[in-house]
Amino acid sequence: MKRVIRRLSRQGYKHIAKPLLFREHPDKAHAHMIIAARGLQKVRLTGVLNVWRYQSPRLEQELLGIRFKNPIGMSAGLDKNFDLPPIAKRIGLGFEIGGSTTAHVCAGNPRPWFKRLPSEKSIVVNVGLANNGIERNIERIRSYPRKLWRDFSLSVSVAKTNSPQTATDDEAIEDYCASLRLLESANAVPLYEVNVSCPNTYGGEPFTTPARLEKLLSAIDELRLTKPVFIKLPTDKSWTQFKALLRVADKHRVAGLTIGNLVKNRAKLKHPDELSNDVKGNLSGLPAQKITTELIYKTYEAYRDRFVIIGVGGVFTAADAYEKIRAGASLVAMVTALMFEGPQVVGEINEGLVKLLDRDGFATITEAVGSAHRS
Ligand SMILES: Cc1cc2nc3c(=O)[nH]c(=O)nc-3n(C[C@H](O)[C@H](O)[C@H](O)COP(=O)(O)O)c2cc1C
């Protein structure tokens, strides 16, 4: 029955909701989605979204002492101010990475923030870390009932405030640490993600050279955080440069890697000439798919289970998610697919993953993690 509902929903999203949504400018569509989500929560109607959910014990994992009901999550950027966890759980996501949030309230870059490229299955993103700031966001997280976090984990993505006041490394590091200290004392979430690679910020990508990453991670080590820390890595590095960042991460209290962030290189588009240079921002979706899978593969090959990997970039189908899992990702997260395919895509991917486990003779998703290295 649920499978039929998911199929009907896919058709409904494709032929009714998406054309209506895509008629609006993406900045507006995103704002309206958040308003609609808040409305649904206020009138306690999120229960209807259960119809899309797909569950199987074969998809469950325990990682870093945290239980994940399934490996599919929401990546950072869709829910900057933590408005969506109840809906994210209802539609069947196993986890959410909220934010990125920063120590101070941040207005972000001048609009527009988004441009859709439907034929490229991509969004050009130039938000510049707009968010309500860590204090309000912690309050928001704490406003939810505790039972929301049963079988659904929230990670907070922390970035540095996008302003001239955080332009030096020391100021930027203090900005990250201020947010992490507050999160730690609030004890509100089980995981942190440190976004070292946000490309759309004042002063450029902050901590993506080995020396600067070393400085940041040394400062974070000193905080003696009790929750696992992931770092979100850039995608526009050669393998040699990327490996140098991994070498630094390996020396510090980094439990996991999120691979990876938006793609800067517009040559990764099928038709780069069609995107005018006036449009600022970096690419999500399909242009990020292959690059991130390759980085995950090489990282897992070099470090095996030293790091838990969250694979992010161009995941639209179960096959896309499975490829990242086989390459070495234990978890997979997405943003663009939720916007382009509709919320039923989560259930479709989870159902598809179980079929792929059957095909390859794996009893559980854990057996599939890194399996491309064994064949
Ligand atoms: C609208 C939008 C906003 C984003 N904002 C953030 C952000 O604040 N922090 C972050 O770490 N990544 C951000 N990202 C990057 C995503 O988390 C993800 O790494 C990237 O989009 C690739 O995944 P996807 O192909 O599933 O979208 C954003 C992406 C999109 C599309």
The ligand as a MOL file (V3000), in Angstrom:
LIG
                    3D

  0  0  0     0  0            999 V3000
M  V30 BEGIN CTAB
M  V30 COUNTS 31 33 0 0 0
M  V30 BEGIN ATOM
M  V30 1 C 20.2410 25.2290 -0.8420 0
M  V30 2 C 21.5330 24.6950 -0.3100 0
M  V30 3 C 22.1110 25.2740 0.8190 0
M  V30 4 C 23.2970 24.7360 1.3470 0
M  V30 5 N 23.8310 25.2690 2.4960 0
M  V30 6 C 24.8450 24.5980 3.1240 0
M  V30 7 C 25.2860 24.9900 4.4100 0
M  V30 8 O 24.7830 25.9280 5.0230 0
M  V30 9 N 26.2990 24.2810 4.9750 0
M  V30 10 C 26.8860 23.2080 4.3710 0
M  V30 11 O 27.7750 22.5700 4.9410 0
M  V30 12 N 26.4760 22.8150 3.1400 0
M  V30 13 C 25.4830 23.4710 2.5150 0
M  V30 14 N 25.0290 23.0460 1.2940 0
M  V30 15 C 25.7060 21.8960 0.6440 0
M  V30 16 C 24.9600 20.5890 0.8900 0
M  V30 17 O 24.9370 20.2370 2.2540 0
M  V30 18 C 25.6120 19.4470 0.0890 0
M  V30 19 O 26.9360 19.2910 0.5420 0
M  V30 20 C 25.6220 19.6920 -1.4140 0
M  V30 21 O 24.4670 20.3760 -1.8410 0
M  V30 22 C 25.7030 18.3870 -2.1880 0
M  V30 23 O 24.5870 17.5660 -1.8680 0
M  V30 24 P 23.2890 17.4560 -2.8190 0
M  V30 25 O 23.8200 17.1510 -4.1900 0
M  V30 26 O 22.4930 16.3440 -2.2440 0
M  V30 27 O 22.5830 18.7460 -2.7570 0
M  V30 28 C 23.8980 23.6190 0.7170 0
M  V30 29 C 23.3230 23.0810 -0.4460 0
M  V30 30 C 22.1550 23.6030 -0.9570 0
M  V30 31 C 21.5620 22.9870 -2.2040 0
M  V30 END ATOM
M  V30 BEGIN BOND
M  V30 1 1 1 2
M  V30 2 1 2 3
M  V30 3 2 2 30
M  V30 4 2 3 4
M  V30 5 1 4 5
M  V30 6 1 4 28
M  V30 7 2 5 6
M  V30 8 1 6 7
M  V30 9 1 6 13
M  V30 10 2 7 8
M  V30 11 1 7 9
M  V30 12 1 9 10
M  V30 13 2 10 11
M  V30 14 1 10 12
M  V30 15 2 12 13
M  V30 16 1 13 14
M  V30 17 1 14 15
M  V30 18 1 14 28
M  V30 19 1 15 16
M  V30 20 1 16 17
M  V30 21 1 16 18
M  V30 22 1 18 19
M  V30 23 1 18 20
M  V30 24 1 20 21
M  V30 25 1 20 22
M  V30 26 1 22 23
M  V30 27 1 23 24
M  V30 28 2 24 25
M  V30 29 1 24 26
M  V30 30 1 24 27
M  V30 31 2 28 29
M  V30 32 1 29 30
M  V30 33 1 30 31
M  V30 END BOND
M  V30 END CTAB
M  END
